[in-house]
Amino acid sequence: MGIGYARPANHQKTAPVRTELEQRLRQAHPQLFRHLRVDPLAVPIGRGIETDDGWYELIDRLCSRLDEELARTPDPAFAFEQVKQKFGVLRVYTTPPANARLTGLIADAVGESRTTCEPCGATGATLVTHAGTMRTLCEACRPKGD
Ligand SMILES: [Zn+2]
């Protein structure tokens, strides 16, 4: 026992944000999300939001700030292409490439993700590397026993 034992992966892998949360974001921010998967059952290709639930609030705040900026300076072509976690932090890809103000708002949200626990949303989280995977986790969400 012990040697070679594989720990359950629930604290290491990023699960997609829950469907109901994703639907809420889509309904609140239709322009931003119009290129991302509409219904995972109807449209098996394409992607939704590829982060865990704890970042929902910060993604929602980002979307509201982007919507405000787009209300001031409309850009009908602007939309998300990918919203995901990579190397433990939030990544947001858009089309067309965002202007400087939109880019700044995205950079602020990426900065927030560096201290926000991806599974639970607690602040004060830090980047953790475990089993080759990087994630931003609070003390309570970190894998135990290493
Ligand atoms: Zn946590």
Residues whose N, C-alpha, C, O or C-beta is under 5 A from the ligand:
A	BS01	ZN	C117 C120 G121 A122 C138 C141
